Amino acid sequence: MQGKIAVEEHFAIGATASKSVRFPQHPYWSGIEGKLIDLFDRRLAEMDASGIGCAVLSLNANGIQEIPEAAKAVELACEANDALAAAVAKRPDRFAALAALPMQGSTCRGRRARALRARSQIQGRLGQRLFPGRTADSAVYYDLPQYRPFWAEVERL
């Protein structure tokens, strides 16, 4: 092993694994779900073969950002972060974490702040990965007034 560090290496839970499949007929994409879920046997073997000593894990793309309902996005993020915390606790020598934090909906500030506090306790957590919420007709900007309580909690932590 060469001790390389791989940053933002995606992992998945059952509910998010299929969201990373782009071209199901292509051999690479047809096997991606298993690669994203299996962190210990397949992932560690691939890391060893590539000289990677530590992988900084984060939830796979489109895992939570395409969920319009804020409460559902937070619930799924907490489930993913619990799985992430378990993986890091099992192999802190090989894994670190970027905990998922959904940003959907200004009405979800309280739950989001609680999720942020809880996820800040993940052993090996290096930071948070913000997942932008999407709306059909507009972009989301995090300097809007409704996000100030969130940024205040980030600063406090």
FIBASE-78795 format. One record per residue (C-alpha): x, y, z; residue number from 1. Coordinates in steps of 0.001 Angstrom, whole numbers, plus 524288, in hexadecimal, padded with zeros to 5 digits. Layout:
residues N
ATOM     x     y     z   i
ATOM     X     Y     Z NUM
...
***
This chain:
residues 157
ATOM     x     y     z   i
ATOM 80000 80000 80000   1
ATOM 80519 80D69 7FC57   2
ATOM 7FD02 81502 8063C   3
ATOM 7F55F 81D28 7FC83   4
ATOM 7E93D 82436 8014F   5
ATOM 7DD60 823D9 7F864   6
ATOM 7D423 82F47 7FABC   7
ATOM 7C557 82F17 7F922   8
ATOM 7C463 820BA 7F617   9
ATOM 7B614 81DA1 7F482  10
ATOM 7AEFE 81322 7FC0B  11
ATOM 7A097 80FC5 7FBF4  12
ATOM 795FF 809C2 8041F  13
ATOM 78B3D 80169 7FE44  14
ATOM 7821D 80CF2 7FC5B  15
ATOM 78C1C 814EC 7F4AC  16
ATOM 79435 80AD2 7ED4A  17
ATOM 78C3C 80A97 7E0BF  18
ATOM 78CE0 8196B 7DF97  19
ATOM 79AFF 81889 7DAFF  20
ATOM 7982D 80F7A 7CF84  21
ATOM 79927 817E2 7C34C  22
ATOM 79A13 80E04 7B828  23
ATOM 7952F 800B2 7BCDD  24
ATOM 7998D 7F9AC 7B06B  25
ATOM 7A7D4 7FDB3 7B20C  26
ATOM 7AFF1 7F3C8 7B9DB  27
ATOM 7B598 7FE27 7C2F6  28
ATOM 7A87D 803D4 7C6D1  29
ATOM 7A196 7F6B3 7C7B8  30
ATOM 7AA34 7F2FA 7D343  31
ATOM 7AB03 8002D 7DA07  32
ATOM 7A086 7FD98 7E448  33
ATOM 7A81A 7F267 7EA4F  34
ATOM 7B496 7FA54 7EA5B  35
ATOM 7ADEC 80597 7F152  36
ATOM 7A79F 7FD33 7FBD5  37
ATOM 7B2A0 7F39A 7FEF3  38
ATOM 7BC4E 7FBA1 806BA  39
ATOM 7C3F6 7F0AF 80CC9  40
ATOM 7C6D2 7E55D 8039F  41
ATOM 7C693 7EB58 7F601  42
ATOM 7C9E9 7F94E 7F9BA  43
ATOM 7D56D 7F5D5 80257  44
ATOM 7DAC3 7EC6D 7F81C  45
ATOM 7D9C7 7F6FD 7ED9B  46
ATOM 7E011 800F1 7F6AE  47
ATOM 7EB4C 7F7A7 7F97A  48
ATOM 7ED35 7F4DD 7EB04  49
ATOM 7EDD2 8037F 7E847  50
ATOM 7F6C7 8071B 7F392  51
ATOM 7EC28 80E8E 7FAD4  52
ATOM 7EE05 80EC4 80980  53
ATOM 7E222 816DE 80D16  54
ATOM 7D573 81A27 8060E  55
ATOM 7CD8D 82607 80A07  56
ATOM 7BFC7 820EC 80800  57
ATOM 7B3E6 828F6 8042E  58
ATOM 7A637 82560 7FFCB  59
ATOM 7A485 822A6 7F154  60
ATOM 79FCA 82CEF 7E7DC  61
ATOM 79143 82F16 7E6A6  62
ATOM 78FC1 827B2 7F351  63
ATOM 78807 83246 7FA23  64
ATOM 7889F 83EA4 7F21B  65
ATOM 77D98 83AC4 7E907  66
ATOM 77405 8386E 7F424  67
ATOM 76B39 8446E 7F4A5  68
ATOM 7654F 8419D 8020B  69
ATOM 76E87 846FB 80C53  70
ATOM 76A78 83D8A 8170A  71
ATOM 76CB3 831BB 80E41  72
ATOM 779ED 836E6 809EA  73
ATOM 77E32 838D7 81810  74
ATOM 7794C 82B4D 81BCF  75
ATOM 780CC 824CF 810B9  76
ATOM 78CFF 82CCC 813B8  77
ATOM 78C7B 8286D 821EC  78
ATOM 78B27 81A34 81D99  79
ATOM 796CF 81BBF 8147C  80
ATOM 79EC9 822B6 81EE4  81
ATOM 79BE9 817F3 828B7  82
ATOM 7A11E 80DFB 81EE9  83
ATOM 7ACD2 816BF 81C7A  84
ATOM 7AF82 8180F 82B0C  85
ATOM 7AEFF 80944 82C97  86
ATOM 7B88B 8074C 82155  87
ATOM 7C224 81152 826B5  88
ATOM 7C10C 80B97 83462  89
ATOM 7C3D4 7FE03 82F13  90
ATOM 7CFB3 8024F 82716  91
ATOM 7D492 80F8E 82BE3  92
ATOM 7E1EA 80C03 82686  93
ATOM 7DC80 80B95 818A4  94
ATOM 7D0A3 81497 81836  95
ATOM 7CD6F 822B1 81B8A  96
ATOM 7C096 8299D 818FA  97
ATOM 7B9B5 834FC 812A9  98
ATOM 7AC4E 8341C 818E3  99
ATOM 7A091 8370C 8102A 100
ATOM 79890 842E7 8137C 101
ATOM 78CA8 845FA 80B1E 102
ATOM 7892A 8542A 80908 103
ATOM 77B3F 852C6 80401 104
ATOM 770CB 85BB0 80931 105
ATOM 77203 8671E 81256 106
ATOM 76771 86127 81B0C 107
ATOM 7709B 8561B 81EB2 108
ATOM 77A9F 85E6C 825C5 109
ATOM 77894 8584F 8331F 110
ATOM 779FB 84A4F 82E68 111
ATOM 78586 84E29 825E4 112
ATOM 78C76 85490 83154 113
ATOM 78A13 84881 839CE 114
ATOM 78F5A 83FDD 82EDC 115
ATOM 79B51 8488D 82DDB 116
ATOM 79DF4 8476D 83C7D 117
ATOM 79C15 838AE 83C57 118
ATOM 7A4B0 836BE 8306C 119
ATOM 7AF76 83F07 83645 120
ATOM 7B18F 833AE 83FA2 121
ATOM 7B563 829CF 83510 122
ATOM 7C2F1 824B0 83823 123
ATOM 7CBF6 82830 82CF4 124
ATOM 7C2A9 83284 827AB 125
ATOM 7CA47 83C7F 82023 126
ATOM 7BED8 8451F 81CA7 127
ATOM 7B160 845F4 81708 128
ATOM 7AD70 84488 808F3 129
ATOM 7A219 84D79 805EC 130
ATOM 7983B 847D3 7FC80 131
ATOM 790F3 852C6 7F5B4 132
ATOM 7824D 851DD 7F4D7 133
ATOM 77CA7 85383 7E765 134
ATOM 7706E 85A3E 7E305 135
ATOM 76A65 8599C 7D595 136
ATOM 76BCD 8680D 7D2C1 137
ATOM 776C2 86DA0 7DAFE 138
ATOM 78432 86B92 7E09F 139
ATOM 786D2 86B52 7EF30 140
ATOM 79050 8754F 7F4B0 141
ATOM 79583 8732C 8025B 142
ATOM 797AF 88180 8055A 143
ATOM 788F9 883D0 8061A 144
ATOM 783AF 88840 81348 145
ATOM 77CC8 87B58 8161D 146
ATOM 78A09 87484 816D6 147
ATOM 78FFC 87DA4 820F2 148
ATOM 78BDA 87524 82C90 149
ATOM 79240 86992 825F7 150
ATOM 79F1B 870D0 823B8 151
ATOM 79EBC 875A2 831BD 152
ATOM 79DD1 86782 83664 153
ATOM 7A901 8638E 82D51 154
ATOM 7B14D 86E83 83300 155
ATOM 7ADB2 86A9B 840E1 156
ATOM 7B194 85C6B 83E89 157
***
